[in-house]
C-alpha cells in the first residue's frame, strides 16, 4: 500500500505538477494529489462509497477544455494583433511605393481597410481617405491664411471701427439664425413635406455614403435659408447606421437640435400612397408642373457606378407614382447620365415651389451637362425630325419597290 502511494506521488510530481506550475495551478493541485492517493487507498480497502470516488476521466476533460479555451483566446488575440500589424506594414510599403495612402489612420479605418473584400476595394478606400486628408489639410491651410489676413487687416484698421463692425456682424448673424430657425419651425407645422429615402445604404460603399450625407447637409442648409422651406423627413433611417455616424460627424451636438423629422418608418406608413410621388431619373413619366398638394420623395443615394433602375424598382414594388424632371424638354442635353446631386435637386424643387418657372429652376443643373436652353421643346423637334426621316424612308421604299419589279420582270423574260 505504501509503495503504491509513493509511486502515485512520484507520477504527480514528475508530470502533473510541472504542467500546473506552468499554467498557474500549483496551489490548488496539492489537495488534489492527496485526494487521489486517499481515493486509491480507499478503493483497495473497499471501504468508501461510490459517491466519494474521484472520476479521473471527468477531471481530464475539465482540464483539457479549460486549456483549449485559454489557447483559443490567445490565438484569436494574436491573430487580431498580427492582422493589424500586417495591415500597417502593407500601408507602409504602399506609401514608400508612391501610392495614394493617408498618413494617419484610426483603428476604425484600419479595421475597415482589413474588411475590404478585394485589393481594388482596398486601393479605392485608401484613395478616398488620402483625398479626404488632403482636403482637410488644404482647408486648414486656407483657414490659417484667412486668419493671418484678418489679423493684418485688424492691425491696419482702427480698433473702434473694427469693434463696431464685429458687433454689427454678430448681431446680424444671430438675428438671421433666429429668423431661419423660426421659418424651419413653422415649416414643421404648416410646410409641404419632402421625403428623403434613407434605405440605400446597402447599395453604396462607405465613400458614397459619406458623399450622400455631405449633400444632405448642404440640402438642409439650403432649405433652412429659403423663404418657404420644406418640412424635411428622413424615412427608413436606422440608428447606428452609416448614415447616422456620418451625420454625427458633421453636426456633432447639433444633430439632436435639427428642425427635421427623423423616423425609421417607411413613408408609406407615414403618408397616404395617393399623395406620394417618387422622383427618379429612370421614370418614363415626365413631371410637367410642381404640385403643392403632393409629397415628393428623393432617393438618398450617390451612384457613381450609375445603378440604373434601383429607385424605380423600389417605387414600383411599393406601388407609388413616379416622375422624372423634364430635362430634355428645356435643355439641349449633352451625352451623359441625367442624375443630379441631392443639393441640386433641393435647389430645383425650392425654386419650383416659389416661382413655378422651369427655366429658373433648371439653372441649377451643372453647365457642363447641357449646351443651353431651347425655345421649342426638344420633344417637338424630335417629332419633326422623325417625320422628315419617315418621309425620306417612304420615298426610298417606293424606289426600291420599283427596282425590284423591274428586276423580277427581267428574270421572267429570261426563263
C-alpha positions, 0 to 999 in steps of 0.5 A: 500500500505504501509503495503504491502511494509513493509511486502515485506521488512520484507520477504527480510530481514528475508530470502533473505538477510541472504542467500546473506550475506552468499554467498557474495551478500549483496551489490548488493541485496539492489537495488534489494529489492527496485526494487521489492517493486517499481515493486509491487507498480507499478503493483497495480497502473497499471501504468508501462509497461510490459517491466519494470516488474521484472520476479521473476521466471527468477531471481530464476533460475539465482540464483539457477544455479549460486549456483549449479555451485559454489557447483559443483566446490567445490565438484569436488575440494574436491573430487580431494583433498580427492582422493589424500589424500586417495591415500597417506594414502593407500601408507602409510599403504602399506609401514608400511605393508612391501610392495614394495612402493617408498618413494617419489612420484610426483603428476604425479605418484600419479595421475597415481597410482589413474588411475590404473584400478585394485589393481594388476595394482596398486601393479605392478606400485608401484613395478616398481617405488620402483625398479626404486628408488632403482636403482637410489639410488644404482647408486648414491651410486656407483657414490659417491664411484667412486668419493671418489676413484678418489679423493684418487687416485688424492691425491696419484698421482702427480698433473702434471701427473694427469693434463696431463692425464685429458687433454689427456682424454678430448681431446680424448673424444671430438675428438671421439664425433666429429668423431661419430657425423660426421659418424651419419651425413653422415649416414643421407645422404648416410646410409641404413635406419632402421625403428623403429615402434613407434605405440605400445604404446597402447599395453604396460603399462607405465613400458614397455614403459619406458623399450622400450625407455631405449633400444632405447637409448642404440640402438642409442648409439650403432649405433652412435659408429659403423663404418657404422651406420644406418640412424635411423627413428622413424615412427608413433611417436606422440608428447606428447606421452609416448614415447616422455616424456620418451625420454625427460627424458633421453636426456633432451636438447639433444633430439632436437640435435639427428642425427635421423629422427623423423616423425609421418608418417607411413613408408609406406608413407615414403618408397616404400612397395617393399623395406620394410621388417618387422622383427618379431619373429612370421614370418614363413619366415626365413631371410637367408642373410642381404640385403643392398638394403632393409629397415628393420623395428623393432617393438618398443615394450617390451612384457613381457606378450609375445603378440604373433602375434601383429607385424605380424598382423600389417605387414600383414594388411599393406601388407609388407614382413616379416622375422624372424632371423634364430635362430634355424638354428645356435643355439641349442635353449633352451625352451623359447620365441625367442624375443630379446631386441631392443639393441640386435637386433641393435647389430645383424643387425650392425654386419650383415651389416659389416661382413655378418657372422651369427655366429658373429652376433648371439653372441649377443643373451643372453647365457642363451637362447641357449646351443651353436652353431651347425655345421649342421643346426638344420633344417637338423637334424630335417629332419633326425630325422623325417625320422628315426621316419617315418621309425620306424612308417612304420615298426610298421604299417606293424606289426600291419597290420599283427596282425590284419589279423591274428586276423580277420582270427581267428574270421572267423574260429570261426563263 
